Amino acid sequence: MRALFMGAHPDDVEVSAGGTVQTLVEDGWEVWITTTVYEGSKRLDEGLAAAEILGASYIPVSGTHEEIVGSWSDIGDFDLIVTTPITDSHPAHRTTAKIGLALTRRNDVDLWEMNHAIPGGIANSPDLNHFVTFSFEQETNKQRALKAHKTQDTKYGDWWRPAILARDRYLGLMVERGQIIAYAEGFRIVHSRS
Ligand SMILES: [Zn+2]
């Protein structure tokens, strides 16, 4: 099974789906992380380091909408495509969602949207209808991957990673109904394979 996680910027997937990527990799999935906006070689290196920590392959792409769709179509079919949400307040996140949707034209594929980025405003959360739980060890590893994004870690300061941890704990507690150590990430299933 193959999954493609699409962010606009190099930290988008780690923030909203770093635990889920690990659960898929542990289940034997081949997981690719891609980003659609070129943010310079430093953030490219950070993206590579973070993806390696999660056990995924990082292949950034940039270009026009059509070029990006073309380059990923050439790589072959996926069983699951996960994008930034179409409701996101960031225009590049919305564009990435549209590119993900375009990729589903070629095959019957599951399509999910990630939760909105942190930070990223409060009025742009997708209607979450699917949750993936993961362990303390996986959350610890997710935090390591976030830390690998040194540019963002420095830019957003001491509250960034704890805020992401708090959202994962909040969702984990809600989904597992009171388990002490449970973490979760939320998604919106846009399409399930027929
Ligand atoms: Zn972003």
Residues whose N, C-alpha, C, O or C-beta is under 5 A from the ligand:
A	BS01	ZN	A8 H9 D12
